[in-house]
Amino acid sequence: MSGLRVTVMGLGVNGGGLASARFFAARGASVTVTDMKDEAALAESLSSLEGLPIRYVLGRHEMEDFSGADLVIKNPAVRADSPYLAAARAVETDISTFLRYCPAPVAAVTGSKGKSTTASALAHALSSAGTAFLGGNITVSPLSFLDKVRSDTPVVLELSSWQLGDLRGRRLLRPRAAVLTRIVPDHLDRYPSMEAYVADKRLIYADQDPTCFTVCDRDDPYGRSFGAETPGTARWYADHLEPGEAGAWFSGPVGLYRDPSGREEEILPERLRIPGPHSRRNLLAAALAARLMGAPAAVISRAMGEFPGVEHRLEMFLESGGVRFCNDSAATVPQAVEAALHAFDSPIVLITGGTDKNLDFTPVRSAYRRAKAVVLLAGTGSEKLRLLLDQDGTSYEGPYDDLDKAVRRALEKAAPGDTVLLSPGCTSFGMFRNEFDRGRKFKECAARTAGA
């Protein structure tokens, strides 16, 4: 790569652009980083690249940085129809770059809900059986650990629809296990239709062969379509399986695995550390994939019981005065709010809302009635939600354009034994940089407000 002219489009704050810049600069490439954000907004990322021979073009893009580059590394958030990308000779991503050089077996996870929990639980189980790595949409670029990967070291990649779309036609992704969690409408502000959104999800198994496994939810219509069309070998996870059928299913709260010979093993224990039936289902998918990747059943079951969950996803982080606080900031679709509200037995004071992604709240409108109180954050999505709450006679507080005020009002509504839950069902832009920034700020606000 020495002397290769590389332009990294979109440094960002969550790993992909940062790792790409470091990866190519460390290997002798002539690297230019360009981002529409300015130096102040990218201060943390710029500080971590200090000392590397990198040229920066910030607050703008310049066409010659694309037309004159040998290679452009695209951030997943950049639209594929960008005129700057059209001027580039070659366009890659941190994921495609990693896959070109990765010597290890890969398990890939996508879906609309639960993919981060599923990918993290899968990596946790594989790590319990040996060394494993986790990267991708989870905000860890796999380029950051490529040098440590060996041929017998499994890698788990969480892949968004955008990351999968960027791999279209490249024939780089052939995961030993491709896992698909539940599909619901999402990102319809970027996709022209639900079909176009799901078409990118289908790319996770497009280049598999019968030696690979596609792990699908048979109780989901999309899951059944994935299993029917994959060129890989479909393995179902479901509430029930037919006698003798290979896959994973529930026997009460316990998850069981049956191999093609008919042997049955426990892969998911009764007691889990994370709440909710949807979490149990995601962990069943992860456990099935771990078994198909070769991890022993006993190791998997123990690891699933010990799995602590993922930050910003039903993350119980504080209890004060008998009131518990839960950070579910990564819930960016209405169906995720519905799942969160069904995850608790205690009364819920719900903080929700934000910026719209052209999503429909109507299918889950009744779920908001499960909350003891609803506190809205300001945003275009909240305005859509307010109309439904008003029609249903569901009272709410706000919308608040100040998170401290929203948390303070939620705590006033809460009593000992209640849970204050941040589960927005909307994107974060407007009040926050992203959902992770929103979750961190919520935890800080809760600690201040509760006096912890």
C-alpha positions in Angstrom: 0.0 0.0 0.0 3.0 2.3 0.1 2.3 5.4 -1.9 -1.3 4.5 -2.5 -3.4 7.7 -2.6 -6.4 7.1 -0.2 -9.2 9.4 0.6 -11.3 8.6 3.7 -14.7 10.1 3.2 -16.3 10.7 6.6 -14.0 10.4 9.7 -16.9 10.3 12.1 -16.8 9.6 15.8 -17.7 5.9 15.9 -14.7 4.0 14.5 -15.0 3.2 10.8 -13.3 6.2 9.3 -10.9 6.5 12.2 -9.7 2.9 11.8 -9.5 3.2 8.0 -7.3 6.3 8.3 -5.0 4.7 10.8 -4.9 1.4 8.8 -3.8 2.9 5.5 -1.5 5.6 7.0 0.3 2.9 9.1 1.0 0.9 5.9 2.5 3.8 4.0 -0.4 5.1 2.0 -0.8 8.8 1.3 -4.0 9.5 3.3 -6.5 12.4 3.0 -9.4 12.5 5.5 -12.3 14.7 4.4 -15.5 15.3 6.4 -18.3 17.9 6.3 -17.9 18.3 10.1 -15.4 20.8 11.4 -12.4 20.4 13.6 -14.3 21.1 16.8 -16.9 18.4 16.1 -14.2 15.9 15.3 -11.8 16.8 18.1 -11.8 13.4 19.8 -11.2 11.5 16.6 -8.5 13.9 15.4 -6.7 13.6 18.7 -6.5 9.8 18.4 -4.8 10.2 15.0 -2.2 12.7 16.2 1.3 11.9 14.9 0.2 10.1 11.8 1.0 11.6 8.4 -2.6 12.5 7.4 -3.9 15.4 5.4 -7.2 16.8 6.6 -9.9 18.6 4.6 -12.7 19.5 7.1 -15.9 21.4 6.9 -16.2 20.6 3.2 -15.3 18.1 0.4 -13.1 18.9 -2.6 -13.7 17.1 -5.8 -10.0 16.6 -6.6 -9.6 14.6 -3.4 -11.9 12.0 -5.0 -11.0 12.2 -8.7 -7.3 12.2 -7.9 -7.3 9.3 -5.4 -6.4 5.7 -6.2 -9.0 4.6 -3.6 -11.8 6.2 -1.7 -13.0 4.7 1.6 -16.7 5.4 2.1 -18.4 5.9 5.5 -21.7 3.8 5.6 -23.7 7.0 6.3 -22.6 8.5 2.9 -25.3 7.9 0.2 -24.2 5.8 -2.6 -25.4 8.4 -5.2 -23.0 11.0 -3.9 -21.4 12.9 -6.8 -18.0 12.7 -5.0 -18.2 8.9 -5.0 -19.1 9.0 -8.7 -15.8 10.8 -9.4 -13.7 8.2 -7.6 -11.8 5.5 -9.5 -12.4 2.8 -6.8 -14.7 2.9 -3.7 -14.3 0.6 -0.7 -15.4 0.6 3.0 -13.6 -0.5 6.2 -15.8 -3.7 6.0 -14.8 -4.6 2.4 -11.2 -3.9 3.2 -11.3 -6.1 6.2 -12.9 -9.0 4.3 -10.3 -8.8 1.5 -7.6 -9.6 4.1 -9.4 -11.6 6.8 -8.1 -15.2 7.1 -10.6 -16.2 9.7 -14.1 -17.7 9.6 -16.8 -15.0 9.8 -20.2 -15.0 11.5 -22.3 -12.1 10.3 -25.4 -10.7 12.0 -28.1 -8.3 10.6 -31.7 -7.5 11.2 -33.8 -4.5 12.3 -34.1 -5.3 16.0 -31.7 -7.1 18.2 -28.7 -7.4 15.9 -26.3 -5.7 18.4 -27.4 -7.9 21.3 -27.3 -11.0 19.1 -23.8 -10.3 17.7 -22.4 -9.4 21.1 -23.9 -12.6 22.7 -22.5 -14.7 19.8 -19.1 -13.2 20.3 -19.3 -13.7 24.0 -20.1 -17.4 23.5 -17.3 -17.9 21.0 -14.9 -16.1 23.3 -15.9 -18.4 26.1 -14.8 -21.3 23.9 -11.5 -19.6 22.8 -10.5 -16.3 21.2 -13.0 -14.3 19.1 -13.4 -10.8 17.8 -16.4 -8.6 17.4 -16.7 -5.6 15.0 -18.8 -3.8 12.5 -21.9 -1.7 13.2 -21.3 -2.3 16.9 -19.0 0.8 16.6 -15.7 -1.2 16.5 -14.2 -1.3 13.0 -12.8 -4.8 12.2 -9.7 -3.0 10.8 -8.7 -2.2 14.4 -8.1 -5.9 15.1 -7.2 -7.3 11.7 -3.5 -7.7 12.7 -4.5 -10.0 15.6 -6.8 -12.3 13.6 -5.5 -15.8 12.8 -7.0 -18.5 10.5 -8.6 -20.3 13.5 -9.9 -17.1 15.2 -13.7 -16.5 14.6 -14.8 -13.0 13.8 -18.4 -11.8 14.4 -19.5 -8.8 12.3 -22.7 -6.9 13.0 -23.7 -5.4 9.7 -26.3 -2.7 9.0 -28.3 -2.6 5.8 -26.1 0.2 4.6 -22.9 -1.8 5.3 -24.4 -4.7 3.4 -25.5 -2.5 0.5 -22.0 -1.3 0.2 -20.9 -4.9 -0.4 -23.3 -5.5 -3.2 -21.7 -7.3 -6.2 -18.2 -7.6 -4.5 -18.5 -11.3 -3.5 -16.4 -10.7 -0.4 -18.9 -11.8 2.3 -19.4 -15.6 2.6 -20.1 -16.0 6.3 -19.9 -19.5 7.8 -23.0 -18.5 9.8 -25.3 -15.6 8.7 -27.8 -14.6 11.4 -30.9 -12.6 10.7 -33.0 -11.2 13.6 -36.5 -9.9 13.4 -37.2 -7.5 10.5 -39.4 -4.4 10.9 -39.7 -1.1 9.0 -36.6 1.1 9.5 -34.5 3.7 7.6 -37.4 4.5 5.3 -36.1 8.1 5.2 -33.2 6.6 3.2 -34.8 3.7 1.3 -37.6 4.2 -1.3 -39.5 1.2 0.0 -39.5 -1.6 2.6 -38.6 -4.0 -0.2 -35.5 -2.0 -1.0 -34.5 -2.0 2.7 -34.9 -5.8 3.0 -33.1 -6.4 -0.3 -29.9 -5.1 1.3 -30.5 -7.4 4.3 -30.7 -10.4 1.9 -27.1 -9.7 0.8 -25.8 -11.2 4.1 -26.3 -14.7 2.6 -26.2 -14.0 -1.2 -22.7 -15.5 -1.6 -23.1 -18.5 0.7 -23.0 -22.1 -0.4 -24.4 -25.3 1.2 -21.4 -25.5 3.5 -22.5 -22.3 5.2 -25.5 -21.8 7.5 -28.2 -19.2 7.4 -29.9 -18.7 10.8 -33.5 -17.5 10.4 -36.5 -16.8 12.6 -39.2 -19.2 11.3 -41.9 -17.3 13.3 -41.2 -14.2 11.2 -42.5 -14.0 7.6 -39.3 -12.4 6.4 -37.3 -15.1 8.3 -39.2 -17.8 6.4 -38.4 -16.1 3.0 -34.7 -15.8 3.9 -34.6 -19.5 4.8 -36.4 -20.5 1.5 -34.1 -18.5 -0.8 -30.6 -18.7 0.8 -28.0 -20.7 -1.1 -26.7 -21.7 2.3 -28.2 -24.3 4.6 -31.1 -22.8 6.6 -31.2 -23.5 10.3 -34.3 -22.2 12.1 -34.8 -20.7 15.5 -38.4 -20.8 16.6 -40.9 -21.2 19.4 -41.4 -24.8 18.1 -39.7 -27.2 15.7 -41.1 -30.3 14.0 -40.0 -33.6 15.5 -36.6 -34.5 14.2 -36.0 -31.1 12.6 -32.6 -29.6 13.1 -32.4 -26.1 14.7 -33.1 -24.4 18.0 -36.4 -23.9 19.9 -37.9 -23.2 23.3 -38.9 -25.8 25.8 -40.5 -23.4 28.3 -37.8 -20.7 29.0 -34.9 -23.1 28.1 -33.4 -23.1 24.6 -32.6 -26.4 23.0 -30.6 -27.4 19.9 -31.1 -30.4 17.8 -28.5 -31.5 15.3 -29.3 -33.4 12.0 -28.7 -36.7 13.8 -31.5 -35.9 16.3 -29.2 -35.3 19.3 -30.6 -32.6 21.6 -28.6 -30.2 23.8 -29.4 -27.2 26.0 -27.9 -24.1 24.6 -29.9 -21.4 26.5 -30.5 -21.6 30.3 -33.6 -20.6 32.2 -32.0 -17.7 34.0 -30.6 -14.7 31.9 -29.2 -11.4 33.1 -31.0 -9.3 30.5 -34.8 -8.8 30.6 -37.5 -9.4 28.1 -38.8 -12.2 25.8 -37.3 -10.5 22.8 -33.9 -10.7 24.4 -34.3 -14.4 25.1 -35.2 -14.9 21.4 -32.1 -13.0 20.3 -29.9 -15.1 22.6 -31.4 -18.3 21.2 -30.4 -17.1 17.7 -26.9 -16.3 19.0 -26.6 -19.6 20.8 -27.6 -21.5 17.6 -25.1 -19.7 15.5 -22.4 -20.4 18.1 -23.2 -24.1 18.0 -23.0 -24.1 14.2 -19.6 -22.3 14.5 -18.4 -25.2 16.6 -18.6 -24.0 20.2 -19.6 -26.8 22.7 -23.2 -26.6 23.9 -22.3 -26.6 27.6 -20.0 -23.6 27.0 -22.7 -21.8 25.1 -25.4 -22.3 27.7 -23.1 -21.0 30.5 -22.0 -18.0 28.4 -25.6 -17.0 27.6 -26.5 -17.1 31.3 -23.6 -14.9 32.1 -24.0 -12.5 29.2 -24.4 -8.9 30.7 -26.1 -7.2 27.7 -24.9 -4.3 25.6 -24.7 -0.6 26.4 -27.7 1.4 25.3 -29.8 -1.7 24.9 -32.1 -2.3 27.9 -29.0 -1.3 30.0 -29.9 -1.2 33.7 -27.4 1.3 35.1 -28.7 3.0 38.2 -31.0 2.6 41.2 -31.7 5.5 43.5 -34.5 5.8 46.1 -36.0 2.6 44.9 -36.3 3.8 41.3 -34.4 2.0 38.6 -33.1 3.6 35.4 -32.8 1.8 32.1 -31.0 3.1 29.0 -32.5 1.7 25.8 -31.2 4.6 23.6 -30.4 2.2 20.7 -34.2 1.6 20.3 -34.6 3.7 17.2 -37.8 2.1 15.8 -41.3 2.0 17.4 -41.3 -1.8 17.6 -38.2 -1.6 19.8 -40.2 0.6 22.3 -43.0 -2.0 22.3 -40.5 -4.8 23.1 -38.9 -2.7 25.9 -42.3 -2.0 27.5 -43.1 -5.7 27.5 -39.7 -6.5 29.1 -40.5 -5.3 32.6 -43.0 -6.3 35.3 -42.5 -3.1 37.2 -44.4 0.2 36.3 -42.6 2.1 33.6 -42.1 5.9 33.3 -41.2 6.1 29.6 -39.0 8.8 28.0 -39.5 8.6 24.3 -39.5 10.4 21.0 -37.0 12.3 18.8 -36.5 12.7 15.1 -38.6 10.9 12.5 -37.2 8.3 10.1 -40.4 8.2 8.0 -41.7 5.3 10.3 -45.2 4.4 11.3 -46.1 4.3 15.0 -49.6 3.1 14.4 -48.9 -0.7 14.6 -47.5 -0.3 18.2 -49.7 2.6 19.4 -51.4 0.5 22.0 -48.0 -0.4 23.6 -47.6 3.1 25.0 -50.6 2.6 27.2 -48.5 0.1 29.2 -46.4 3.0 30.5 -47.4 4.6 33.8 -46.4 7.9 32.4 -44.9 9.1 29.0 -42.4 11.9 28.7 -41.6 13.1 25.2 -38.4 14.5 23.8 -38.7 17.2 21.1 -38.5 16.1 17.5 -40.5 15.4 14.3 -41.1 11.8 15.4 -42.6 13.0 18.7 -45.0 15.2 16.8 -46.3 12.2 14.8 -46.5 10.2 18.1 -48.4 13.0 19.9 -51.3 12.8 17.3 -51.8 9.1 18.1 -51.5 9.6 21.9 -54.1 12.4 21.7 -56.4 10.2 19.7 -56.0 7.3 22.2 -56.4 9.6 25.2 -52.9 8.7 26.5 -51.5 11.5 28.5 -48.0 12.7 28.2 -45.5 15.3 29.4 -43.6 17.6 27.0 -42.1 17.5 24.4 -39.0 18.7 26.1 -36.0 20.1 24.1 -33.8 19.7 27.2 -32.9 16.2 28.4 -32.3 17.4 32.0 -35.9 18.7 32.2 -37.3 15.5 30.7 -35.4 13.3 33.2 -36.4 15.5 36.1 -40.0 15.3 35.1 -39.8 11.5 34.7 -38.4 11.2 38.2 -41.2 13.3 39.6 -43.6 10.8 38.0 -41.8 7.8 39.3 -42.3 6.0 42.7 -40.2 3.5 44.5 -40.4 0.2 42.5 -40.8 2.0 39.2 -38.4 2.0 36.3 -37.5 5.2 34.3 -36.9 3.9 30.8 -35.3 5.8 27.9 -36.6 4.1 24.8 -37.0 6.7 22.0 -38.3 4.8 19.0 -36.8 7.6 16.9 -33.4 8.7 15.6 -31.3 11.0 17.8 -30.3 13.8 15.4 -31.3 17.2 16.5 -30.7 17.1 20.2 -27.8 14.6 20.1 -25.0 13.5 17.8 -26.2 9.9 17.7 -28.0 7.3 19.8 -24.8 6.6 21.8 -24.4 10.2 22.6 -28.1 10.3 23.7 -27.6 7.2 25.9 -24.5 8.6 27.6 -26.1 11.9 28.2 -29.2 10.2 29.7 -27.0 8.3 32.1 -25.3 11.5 33.1 -28.6 13.3 33.6 -30.0 10.5 35.6 -27.0 10.4 37.9 -27.3 14.2 38.5 -31.1 14.3 38.9 -31.3 11.2 41.2 -28.4 12.5 43.3 -26.3 9.4 42.7 
